[in-house]
Amino acid sequence: MNEALDFLALLSINKLTESKLYLLLEKFNTPKAIQQASENDLEPLIGRELAQKITSLKIIDAAKKKHALLEELNIKVVPYYSSDYPEWLKNVNHFPPVLFVRGAIKSEDEVSIAMIGTRGATVYGKKIAENFAGEFAQAGVTVVSGMARGIDTAAHRGALENNGRTIAVLGSGIDVCYPPENRQLMKEIIQSGAVISEFTIGSPPLAQNFPKRNRIISGLARAVVAIEAKEKSGVMNTVRWALEQNKDVFAIPGNIYAKTSQGTNRLIKDGAIPV
């Protein structure tokens, strides 16, 4: 069987985290070699329970159906040792060992900026996101965001409307369009950039997935621009990842009375670069 199917089989194992998968790939090089390893060789790396699950692993019908969906939707399974994997993402801690990709990540996408903000954006915030993304696109800078409602959607659209490249990082399986009303936007992003996810095929958009995917949004970008955010939000989570990755953080000042600007105004107070 091919490598993509082998990865789908491994990713079906509960509790096999990305860090443990990375350890296994560093030791055995390929998913097929991991599956062929003995329990004694696996156990020191990941413990007895997971070692037993891997040695008893079989390619079941569910994995085969997911593999058929890969081919149907032209989804690439890209491990970190592939030439298709973005090299610059490997410079951050906790990079995903495997990415699911629709479209293409190109070397030029290394010159990129993440645009983040609240789902409940104001008209003002959406306009700024569209305008800034359009300016970035015209300058040849790839716009990275999360395809969520609000600021993310406006940023992707601003890049696309100016014939730029844009990358969407999902908090669900790459075959799951969330929010569902962005189905057409997702198609356009695939044509003019890439939609990517670290979550296996069929993964629902669970709340715990989004803080985790945020490290990829900031990890792909040279810097992060926060446009509108409440004081407690996913935006602040992405900013924390960006700071850990030594990325510059920019923020748009907003109405001091608006909840949607409390987070970005606080970021500026704490040292973010005002725009």
DRENVO-45878 format. One line per 10 residues: number of its first residue (from 1); their letters; for each residue y, z, x of C-alpha. Coordinates in nm, 2 decimals. Example, Ala and Ser with C-alpha at 12.3 -4.5 7.8 and 13.67 -1.06 7.14 Angstrom:
BEGIN
1> as> -0.45/0.78/1.23; -0.11/0.71/1.37
This chain:
BEGIN
1> mnealdflal> 0.00/0.00/0.00; 0.36/-0.05/0.11; 0.60/0.21/0.25; 0.81/0.23/-0.07; 0.50/0.33/-0.28; 0.40/0.58/-0.01; 0.75/0.74/-0.03; 0.73/0.75/-0.41; 0.40/0.94/-0.39; 0.54/1.19/-0.14
11> lsinkltesk> 0.86/1.25/-0.34; 0.65/1.33/-0.65; 0.53/1.65/-0.48; 0.71/1.96/-0.62; 0.88/2.17/-0.35; 0.88/1.90/-0.09; 1.24/1.93/0.00; 1.44/1.68/0.20; 1.45/1.91/0.50; 1.07/1.94/0.50
21> lylllekfnt> 1.03/1.56/0.45; 1.25/1.51/0.75; 1.04/1.74/0.97; 0.73/1.54/0.86; 0.89/1.21/0.93; 1.00/1.32/1.27; 0.65/1.43/1.36; 0.44/1.15/1.19; 0.70/0.87/1.18; 0.59/0.71/0.85
31> pkaiqqasen> 0.50/0.82/0.50; 0.15/0.67/0.54; 0.09/0.87/0.86; 0.20/1.19/0.68; -0.05/1.12/0.40; -0.33/1.06/0.66; -0.26/1.37/0.86; -0.50/1.67/0.85; -0.41/1.99/0.67; -0.42/2.17/1.01
41> dlepligrel> -0.15/1.93/1.15; 0.07/1.96/0.84; 0.05/2.34/0.78; 0.26/2.45/1.08; 0.55/2.23/0.96; 0.55/2.29/0.58; 0.30/2.57/0.50; -0.04/2.57/0.35; 0.05/2.50/-0.01; 0.24/2.18/0.06
51> aqkitslkii> -0.01/2.07/0.32; -0.29/2.10/0.07; -0.09/1.90/-0.19; -0.03/1.62/0.06; -0.39/1.60/0.18; -0.51/1.58/-0.18; -0.24/1.33/-0.28; -0.34/1.02/-0.46; -0.14/0.71/-0.57; -0.13/0.77/-0.94
61> daakkkhall> -0.02/0.54/-1.22; 0.32/0.71/-1.25; 0.40/0.62/-0.89; 0.28/0.26/-0.95; 0.51/0.23/-1.25; 0.80/0.36/-1.05; 0.72/0.11/-0.78; 0.72/-0.17/-1.04; 1.06/-0.06/-1.14; 1.18/-0.08/-0.78
71> eelnikvvpy> 1.09/-0.44/-0.78; 1.23/-0.51/-1.12; 1.57/-0.36/-1.04; 1.57/-0.48/-0.68; 1.59/-0.12/-0.55; 1.54/-0.07/-0.18; 1.39/0.25/-0.04; 1.57/0.32/0.28; 1.45/0.59/0.52; 1.68/0.72/0.79
81> yssdypewlk> 1.50/0.53/1.07; 1.57/0.19/0.89; 1.83/-0.04/1.02; 1.96/-0.05/0.66; 2.05/0.32/0.67; 2.42/0.40/0.73; 2.42/0.52/1.09; 2.73/0.73/1.04; 2.57/0.94/0.76; 2.33/1.07/1.02
91> nvnhfppvlf> 2.62/1.25/1.19; 2.64/1.51/0.92; 2.41/1.81/0.87; 2.15/1.78/0.59; 2.17/1.41/0.57; 1.91/1.27/0.32; 1.59/1.14/0.49; 1.55/0.87/0.23; 1.80/0.68/0.02; 1.74/0.46/-0.29
101> vrgaiksede> 1.98/0.17/-0.28; 2.09/-0.10/-0.52; 2.33/-0.35/-0.36; 2.39/-0.32/0.01; 2.56/-0.08/0.25; 2.72/-0.28/0.53; 2.85/-0.18/0.87; 3.20/-0.24/0.75; 3.16/0.05/0.50; 3.19/0.30/0.78
111> vsiamigtrg> 3.56/0.25/0.73; 3.57/0.43/0.40; 3.74/0.70/0.20; 3.60/0.93/-0.07; 3.80/0.96/-0.39; 3.72/1.26/-0.60; 3.85/1.43/-0.91; 3.79/1.58/-1.25; 3.60/1.42/-1.53; 3.87/1.53/-1.77
121> atvygkkiae> 4.14/1.34/-1.59; 4.49/1.28/-1.73; 4.64/0.94/-1.77; 4.86/1.02/-1.46; 4.55/1.11/-1.25; 4.36/0.79/-1.35; 4.66/0.57/-1.27; 4.69/0.73/-0.93; 4.32/0.68/-0.86; 4.33/0.32/-0.96
131> nfagefaqag> 4.64/0.24/-0.76; 4.52/0.43/-0.45; 4.18/0.27/-0.46; 4.34/-0.07/-0.50; 4.56/-0.01/-0.20; 4.25/0.10/0.00; 4.06/-0.21/-0.11; 4.34/-0.44/0.00; 4.34/-0.27/0.34; 3.97/-0.33/0.38
141> vtvvsgmarg> 3.87/0.03/0.32; 3.56/0.10/0.12; 3.60/0.35/-0.17; 3.32/0.61/-0.21; 3.29/0.81/-0.53; 3.04/0.95/-0.78; 3.06/0.71/-1.08; 3.14/1.01/-1.31; 3.39/0.99/-1.60; 3.76/1.03/-1.52
151> idtaahrgal> 3.88/1.00/-1.16; 3.56/0.85/-1.02; 3.54/0.57/-1.27; 3.91/0.49/-1.22; 3.87/0.48/-0.84; 3.57/0.24/-0.86; 3.76/0.02/-1.10; 4.07/0.01/-0.88; 3.86/-0.10/-0.58; 3.67/-0.37/-0.78
161> enngrtiavl> 3.99/-0.51/-0.95; 4.13/-0.57/-0.60; 3.81/-0.74/-0.47; 3.72/-0.44/-0.25; 3.40/-0.27/-0.17; 3.29/0.05/-0.33; 2.99/0.28/-0.31; 2.87/0.51/-0.60; 2.66/0.81/-0.51; 2.46/0.93/-0.81
171> gsgidvcypp> 2.33/1.27/-0.91; 2.03/1.12/-1.09; 1.76/0.86/-1.01; 1.91/0.53/-0.92; 1.75/0.38/-1.24; 1.94/0.63/-1.46; 2.30/0.53/-1.54; 2.50/0.84/-1.59; 2.73/0.85/-1.78; 2.57/0.58/-2.00
181> enrqlmkeii> 2.90/0.42/-2.08; 2.93/0.31/-1.72; 2.64/0.07/-1.73; 2.86/-0.24/-1.68; 3.06/-0.06/-1.41; 2.73/0.01/-1.23; 2.64/-0.36/-1.24; 2.97/-0.45/-1.09; 2.95/-0.19/-0.81; 2.60/-0.32/-0.72
191> qsgaviseft> 2.75/-0.67/-0.69; 3.05/-0.56/-0.47; 2.90/-0.27/-0.28; 2.62/-0.03/-0.34; 2.49/0.23/-0.58; 2.28/0.49/-0.40; 2.08/0.81/-0.47; 1.86/1.05/-0.28; 1.68/1.14/-0.60; 1.35/0.97/-0.68
201> igspplaqnf> 1.31/0.72/-0.96; 1.35/0.86/-1.31; 1.53/1.18/-1.20; 1.76/1.30/-1.48; 2.12/1.40/-1.41; 2.05/1.77/-1.38; 2.35/2.00/-1.31; 2.21/2.12/-0.98; 2.19/1.76/-0.85; 2.56/1.71/-0.83
211> pkrnriisgl> 2.67/1.97/-0.58; 2.39/1.84/-0.36; 2.49/1.48/-0.38; 2.85/1.57/-0.30; 2.76/1.61/0.07; 2.67/1.24/0.07; 3.00/1.14/-0.08; 3.19/1.32/0.19; 2.94/1.23/0.45; 2.98/0.86/0.40
221> aravvaieak> 3.36/0.88/0.42; 3.61/0.92/0.71; 3.83/1.14/0.48; 3.84/1.27/0.12; 4.12/1.24/-0.13; 4.13/1.49/-0.42; 4.33/1.36/-0.71; 4.30/1.61/-1.00; 4.07/1.92/-1.01; 4.04/2.25/-1.18
231> eksgvmntvr> 4.03/2.55/-0.95; 3.65/2.58/-1.00; 3.49/2.24/-1.00; 3.26/2.00/-0.83; 3.57/1.86/-0.64; 3.60/2.19/-0.46; 3.24/2.17/-0.37; 3.29/1.83/-0.22; 3.59/1.95/-0.02; 3.38/2.24/0.12
241> waleqnkdvf> 3.12/1.98/0.24; 3.40/1.77/0.39; 3.55/2.06/0.58; 3.20/2.15/0.71; 3.17/1.79/0.83; 3.51/1.80/1.00; 3.66/1.54/0.77; 4.03/1.53/0.68; 4.11/1.64/0.32; 4.41/1.50/0.13
251> aipgniyakt> 4.53/1.61/-0.21; 4.76/1.49/-0.47; 5.01/1.75/-0.59; 5.04/1.79/-0.97; 5.20/1.97/-1.25; 5.20/2.35/-1.17; 5.12/2.43/-1.53; 4.83/2.18/-1.57; 4.47/2.31/-1.53; 4.38/1.97/-1.39
261> sqgtnrlikd> 4.61/2.03/-1.10; 4.53/2.39/-1.02; 4.25/2.29/-0.78; 4.45/2.02/-0.59; 4.76/2.24/-0.57; 4.55/2.52/-0.43; 4.40/2.28/-0.17; 4.75/2.19/-0.05; 4.84/2.56/-0.03; 4.52/2.62/0.18
271> gaipv> 4.60/2.34/0.42; 4.50/2.01/0.27; 4.73/1.72/0.35; 4.96/1.64/0.06; 5.00/1.28/-0.04
